[in-house]
Amino acid sequence: MINRRAFLATCAAAPLAVKPMAAATGPKPNILFIAVDDLRPELNCYGRDYIKSPNIDRLAKMGMAFDRAYVQQAVCSPSRSSLMTGTRPDSTKVWDLVTHFRVAEPNIVTIPEHFKKNGYFVQGMGKIFHPGYDDPQSWSVEWQTPKAPTYAKLKTEDVPDEDAQKSKGGPPFEAGEVADNFYKDGMVAELAVATLKTLAKKPEPFFLAVGFAKPHLPFVSPKKYWDLYDPAKIQLAPNPYHPEDAPDWALTTSGELRNYTGTPAKGPMGDVLARQLKHGYYASVSYTDAQIGKVLDELDRQGLTKNTVIVLWGDHGWKLGEHGEWAKHSNFENDTNAPLLMYAPGMKASNKHSKALVEFVDIFPTLSELAGLPLPTHLEGVSFKPLLDKPDMPWKPAAFSQYPRGKERMGYSMRTDRYRFTVWVGRQDHSRIDAVELYDHQVDPQENTNIAKRPANAELVKQLMEQWKAGWKAAKPKGVA
């Protein structure tokens, strides 16, 4: 692990290299930047009517929900580092939970830092960067996160922090007989509401980043959110098995969940526990949704919504028993596809969905363009602002993700309109191909059968391999430099 204090204290930002843009007219919009940890696109606004998510649904009606938005690596720190810098994991050199992106890129400009350099008052709270790896130069004032107990029924000192849990120290779920502000997300919402009252009085536009920790494990929330769901109606994953013909290392062993008491050291969770876990996850989603609602309500009360861009994102997906696994840590659709919603004043396609392939590295240039800011030259994504007016227009032919397996392999995954194509190569020698995965979403949307080895698909694999080798630089929308 790096000495964060030492290198952060000596980091000096390089002059900002930018691409020119036409100057924006009128006042610059505020930015409300909402991050949600481990959130699947299993929400009412994504067609899952059994999920109680009225506030996220409200944002979807105001703006747009992206059905096929993909993270660059399905685990917290690599995903957030990629999103916040607008670059991919092979550029940030963050593939794990212990490396800070400023080791490889000490002078790179983050999203909030970019807005700060361009006249915005920038404030952050809750889980934005990975815990313990904040970036002080990104903010106008010190980043804040409240201190809160992990559980209502256990002493806090008895349980490791939820983001650093290394051994079994607490249950994986809890329905606490407590108020919303007992847990951290309720405190974050209260802090965000108070902050909006202050920001409304400032002369400059603001960029407010609000990060919510749930539904990250443990799935704890006040009991009233558990009571929204009937456990007898909760359906278990339809495919609790390893994909046919997939390499062993395509998946992991649900180690993150197994750190919690009451979970088996190996093997399946069992139907009773699996249903309890899904119940806890759903309750946590509804709990965090309610906290998001408090922030949106205050934005309305302050008369700020009409001039505020709102973006909400989950840092990656999460398996709830699919492929017999729990948590993230793979290149499958359940892990890499995450919710992304955006509202921008004046957008023409409100209350719409877009099926365009977009990536989380695209958020940085999109927010910059919506605010009329110049684009830093280091960005490795493209603005999807045109989709806010025309959600069905032709867009990227592919989205790219990756995940390492130890020091030996890196799996690079390409999601096209129809296929997921994953190539496992040597980490030190990318010419060494250890395995290939191919899933046809037209007939196998759950990615249950790897068809890469079938002789009938040889030509298709060859074509996809050529597209994969061309990479993300060749996958920009037409007309984008």
Secondary structure as GFF3:
##gff-version 3
##sequence-region A 1 481
A	DSSP	alpha_helix	4	10	.	.	.	ID=ss1
A	DSSP	beta_strand	18	19	.	.	.	ID=ss2
A	DSSP	beta_strand	30	36	.	.	.	ID=ss3
A	DSSP	three_ten_helix	44	46	.	.	.	ID=ss4
A	DSSP	alpha_helix	54	62	.	.	.	ID=ss5
A	DSSP	beta_strand	64	70	.	.	.	ID=ss6
A	DSSP	alpha_helix	76	85	.	.	.	ID=ss7
A	DSSP	alpha_helix	89	92	.	.	.	ID=ss8
A	DSSP	alpha_helix	101	104	.	.	.	ID=ss9
A	DSSP	alpha_helix	111	117	.	.	.	ID=ss10
A	DSSP	beta_strand	121	126	.	.	.	ID=ss11
A	DSSP	three_ten_helix	136	138	.	.	.	ID=ss12
A	DSSP	three_ten_helix	156	158	.	.	.	ID=ss13
A	DSSP	beta_strand	173	176	.	.	.	ID=ss14
A	DSSP	three_ten_helix	180	182	.	.	.	ID=ss15
A	DSSP	alpha_helix	184	199	.	.	.	ID=ss16
A	DSSP	beta_strand	206	212	.	.	.	ID=ss17
A	DSSP	beta_strand	219	222	.	.	.	ID=ss18
A	DSSP	alpha_helix	223	226	.	.	.	ID=ss19
A	DSSP	three_ten_helix	231	233	.	.	.	ID=ss20
A	DSSP	three_ten_helix	248	250	.	.	.	ID=ss21
A	DSSP	alpha_helix	255	258	.	.	.	ID=ss22
A	DSSP	alpha_helix	271	301	.	.	.	ID=ss23
A	DSSP	three_ten_helix	305	307	.	.	.	ID=ss24
A	DSSP	beta_strand	308	314	.	.	.	ID=ss25
A	DSSP	beta_strand	319	320	.	.	.	ID=ss26
A	DSSP	three_ten_helix	322	324	.	.	.	ID=ss27
A	DSSP	beta_strand	326	327	.	.	.	ID=ss28
A	DSSP	alpha_helix	333	336	.	.	.	ID=ss29
A	DSSP	beta_strand	340	343	.	.	.	ID=ss30
A	DSSP	beta_strand	352	359	.	.	.	ID=ss31
A	DSSP	three_ten_helix	360	362	.	.	.	ID=ss32
A	DSSP	alpha_helix	363	370	.	.	.	ID=ss33
A	DSSP	beta_strand	375	376	.	.	.	ID=ss34
A	DSSP	three_ten_helix	385	388	.	.	.	ID=ss35
A	DSSP	beta_strand	398	405	.	.	.	ID=ss36
A	DSSP	beta_strand	409	416	.	.	.	ID=ss37
A	DSSP	beta_strand	419	426	.	.	.	ID=ss38
A	DSSP	beta_strand	433	440	.	.	.	ID=ss39
A	DSSP	three_ten_helix	455	457	.	.	.	ID=ss40
A	DSSP	alpha_helix	458	470	.	.	.	ID=ss41
A	DSSP	three_ten_helix	472	475	.	.	.	ID=ss42
###
